[in-house]
């Protein structure tokens, strides 16, 4: 505060005297690359979890009145769920991280890949890979 006030009065000598009396500290911190990767992986788990739980809620909402085969809305939601799972695996493979680690951080269970493969849509997978890509 005093240094700012001295600078506002154009009193360089007083500002220098104040700054020179401030204690200098040396900090240790984690490697920037490590910090960036762990922050990005946390962000990936947040993106994945948000999308996963949003789609689960929509599937529950639209699927509660379903009898028999799913309608178009439920099919679209199921395709998106399969797409986020496939995209997560692709992005995790690029950064050498286990997809289950991301799922655990997002508190999401593993999807049944055998059934979700029937709903694979490469265009949606590409969209979600791009959606998750800034995290790499």
C-alpha positions as a LaTeX table, in Angstrom:
\begin{tabular}{lrrr}
\hline
Residue & $x$ (\AA) & $y$ (\AA) & $z$ (\AA) \\
\hline
Unk1 & 0.00 & 0.00 & 0.00 \\
Unk2 & 2.75 & 2.46 & 0.92 \\
Unk3 & 4.75 & 1.65 & $-2.22$ \\
Unk4 & 1.66 & 2.16 & $-4.36$ \\
Unk5 & 1.01 & 5.49 & $-2.68$ \\
Unk6 & 4.63 & 6.56 & $-3.23$ \\
Unk7 & 4.40 & 5.60 & $-6.92$ \\
Unk8 & 1.19 & 7.57 & $-7.30$ \\
Unk9 & 3.05 & 10.66 & $-6.02$ \\
Unk10 & 5.94 & 9.94 & $-8.42$ \\
Unk11 & 8.26 & 9.57 & $-5.42$ \\
Unk12 & 10.67 & 6.97 & $-6.79$ \\
Unk13 & 13.11 & 7.25 & $-3.89$ \\
Unk14 & 10.46 & 6.40 & $-1.29$ \\
Unk15 & 9.05 & 3.55 & $-3.44$ \\
Unk16 & 12.56 & 2.08 & $-3.85$ \\
Unk17 & 13.20 & 2.37 & $-0.10$ \\
Unk18 & 9.96 & 0.52 & 0.69 \\
Unk19 & 10.58 & $-2.21$ & $-1.90$ \\
Unk20 & 14.18 & $-2.72$ & $-0.72$ \\
Unk21 & 12.95 & $-3.30$ & 2.85 \\
Unk22 & 10.48 & $-6.01$ & 1.88 \\
Unk23 & 11.67 & $-9.52$ & 2.67 \\
Unk24 & 12.48 & $-11.62$ & $-0.42$ \\
Unk25 & 11.39 & $-15.26$ & $-0.40$ \\
Unk26 & 12.46 & $-18.22$ & $-2.47$ \\
Unk27 & 9.72 & $-20.70$ & $-3.26$ \\
Unk28 & 9.86 & $-24.34$ & $-4.24$ \\
Unk29 & 7.10 & $-25.72$ & $-6.38$ \\
Unk30 & 6.25 & $-28.76$ & $-8.44$ \\
Unk31 & 7.44 & $-29.03$ & $-12.01$ \\
Unk32 & 5.24 & $-26.99$ & $-14.35$ \\
Unk33 & 4.69 & $-29.93$ & $-16.72$ \\
Unk34 & 3.52 & $-32.12$ & $-13.85$ \\
Unk35 & 1.21 & $-29.41$ & $-12.51$ \\
Unk36 & $-0.23$ & $-28.81$ & $-15.96$ \\
Unk37 & $-0.83$ & $-32.51$ & $-16.62$ \\
Unk38 & $-2.48$ & $-33.14$ & $-13.24$ \\
Unk39 & $-4.67$ & $-30.06$ & $-13.60$ \\
Unk40 & $-5.65$ & $-31.08$ & $-17.12$ \\
Unk41 & $-6.48$ & $-34.62$ & $-16.00$ \\
Unk42 & $-8.67$ & $-33.24$ & $-13.24$ \\
Unk43 & $-10.34$ & $-31.01$ & $-15.82$ \\
Unk44 & $-10.83$ & $-34.04$ & $-18.10$ \\
Unk45 & $-12.51$ & $-35.95$ & $-15.29$ \\
Unk46 & $-14.79$ & $-32.96$ & $-14.64$ \\
Unk47 & $-15.74$ & $-32.69$ & $-18.33$ \\
Unk48 & $-16.29$ & $-36.43$ & $-18.65$ \\
Unk49 & $-18.24$ & $-36.65$ & $-15.39$ \\
Unk50 & $-20.43$ & $-33.68$ & $-16.24$ \\
Unk51 & $-21.32$ & $-35.14$ & $-19.60$ \\
Unk52 & $-21.76$ & $-38.67$ & $-18.27$ \\
Unk53 & $-24.11$ & $-37.69$ & $-15.43$ \\
Unk54 & $-26.02$ & $-35.24$ & $-17.63$ \\
Unk55 & $-26.67$ & $-37.99$ & $-20.17$ \\
Unk56 & $-27.59$ & $-40.47$ & $-17.44$ \\
Unk57 & $-30.14$ & $-38.00$ & $-16.06$ \\
Unk58 & $-31.59$ & $-37.41$ & $-19.53$ \\
Unk59 & $-31.77$ & $-41.15$ & $-20.19$ \\
Unk60 & $-33.55$ & $-41.66$ & $-16.88$ \\
Unk61 & $-35.95$ & $-38.80$ & $-17.62$ \\
Unk62 & $-36.83$ & $-39.88$ & $-21.15$ \\
Unk63 & $-36.53$ & $-43.61$ & $-20.53$ \\
Unk64 & $-38.81$ & $-43.99$ & $-17.50$ \\
Unk65 & $-41.93$ & $-44.20$ & $-19.64$ \\
Unk66 & $-40.39$ & $-46.51$ & $-22.24$ \\
Unk67 & $-41.71$ & $-49.99$ & $-22.83$ \\
Unk68 & $-39.83$ & $-52.24$ & $-25.23$ \\
Unk69 & $-37.34$ & $-50.73$ & $-27.67$ \\
Unk70 & $-35.92$ & $-47.25$ & $-26.95$ \\
Unk71 & $-37.33$ & $-44.35$ & $-28.96$ \\
Unk72 & $-35.23$ & $-41.91$ & $-31.04$ \\
Unk73 & $-34.44$ & $-39.65$ & $-28.09$ \\
Unk74 & $-33.19$ & $-42.54$ & $-25.96$ \\
Unk75 & $-31.22$ & $-43.92$ & $-28.91$ \\
Unk76 & $-29.50$ & $-40.56$ & $-29.36$ \\
Unk77 & $-28.61$ & $-40.40$ & $-25.66$ \\
Unk78 & $-27.26$ & $-43.95$ & $-25.75$ \\
Unk79 & $-25.16$ & $-43.07$ & $-28.83$ \\
Unk80 & $-23.76$ & $-40.05$ & $-27.00$ \\
Unk81 & $-22.93$ & $-42.16$ & $-23.95$ \\
Unk82 & $-21.12$ & $-44.67$ & $-26.15$ \\
Unk83 & $-19.33$ & $-41.78$ & $-27.88$ \\
Unk84 & $-18.07$ & $-40.20$ & $-24.65$ \\
Unk85 & $-16.77$ & $-43.56$ & $-23.51$ \\
Unk86 & $-14.91$ & $-44.17$ & $-26.79$ \\
Unk87 & $-13.59$ & $-40.59$ & $-26.83$ \\
Unk88 & $-12.37$ & $-40.90$ & $-23.25$ \\
Unk89 & $-10.45$ & $-44.06$ & $-24.11$ \\
Unk90 & $-8.88$ & $-42.40$ & $-27.18$ \\
Unk91 & $-7.82$ & $-39.27$ & $-25.27$ \\
Unk92 & $-6.49$ & $-41.29$ & $-22.32$ \\
Unk93 & $-4.46$ & $-43.49$ & $-24.67$ \\
Unk94 & $-2.83$ & $-40.37$ & $-26.14$ \\
Unk95 & $-1.70$ & $-39.12$ & $-22.72$ \\
Unk96 & $-0.93$ & $-42.60$ & $-21.30$ \\
Unk97 & $-3.51$ & $-42.51$ & $-18.51$ \\
Unk98 & $-5.88$ & $-45.30$ & $-17.57$ \\
Unk99 & $-9.48$ & $-44.35$ & $-18.43$ \\
Unk100 & $-10.63$ & $-45.96$ & $-15.17$ \\
Unk101 & $-8.59$ & $-43.36$ & $-13.26$ \\
Unk102 & $-10.55$ & $-40.58$ & $-14.96$ \\
Unk103 & $-13.83$ & $-42.43$ & $-14.35$ \\
Unk104 & $-13.00$ & $-42.86$ & $-10.65$ \\
Unk105 & $-12.21$ & $-39.14$ & $-10.30$ \\
Unk106 & $-15.57$ & $-38.36$ & $-11.93$ \\
Unk107 & $-17.30$ & $-40.95$ & $-9.73$ \\
Unk108 & $-18.59$ & $-42.73$ & $-12.84$ \\
Unk109 & $-18.89$ & $-46.48$ & $-13.33$ \\
Unk110 & $-17.45$ & $-48.16$ & $-16.39$ \\
Unk111 & $-19.89$ & $-48.48$ & $-19.28$ \\
Unk112 & $-20.64$ & $-51.84$ & $-20.85$ \\
Unk113 & $-18.55$ & $-51.53$ & $-24.03$ \\
Unk114 & $-20.01$ & $-54.70$ & $-25.54$ \\
Unk115 & $-23.49$ & $-53.20$ & $-25.68$ \\
Unk116 & $-22.43$ & $-49.61$ & $-26.42$ \\
Unk117 & $-20.53$ & $-50.77$ & $-29.53$ \\
Unk118 & $-23.87$ & $-51.34$ & $-31.24$ \\
Unk119 & $-24.54$ & $-47.60$ & $-30.98$ \\
Unk120 & $-21.15$ & $-46.30$ & $-32.14$ \\
Unk121 & $-21.31$ & $-43.10$ & $-34.15$ \\
Unk122 & $-17.90$ & $-41.95$ & $-35.44$ \\
Unk123 & $-19.04$ & $-38.36$ & $-35.92$ \\
Unk124 & $-20.09$ & $-38.12$ & $-32.26$ \\
Unk125 & $-16.86$ & $-39.78$ & $-31.15$ \\
Unk126 & $-14.92$ & $-37.16$ & $-33.12$ \\
Unk127 & $-16.94$ & $-34.39$ & $-31.48$ \\
Unk128 & $-16.21$ & $-35.68$ & $-27.98$ \\
Unk129 & $-12.53$ & $-36.28$ & $-28.75$ \\
Unk130 & $-12.34$ & $-32.61$ & $-29.75$ \\
Unk131 & $-14.34$ & $-31.69$ & $-26.63$ \\
Unk132 & $-11.84$ & $-33.53$ & $-24.40$ \\
Unk133 & $-8.75$ & $-32.57$ & $-26.46$ \\
Unk134 & $-7.88$ & $-29.21$ & $-24.83$ \\
Unk135 & $-6.96$ & $-31.25$ & $-21.78$ \\
Unk136 & $-4.03$ & $-32.93$ & $-23.50$ \\
\hline
\end{tabular}
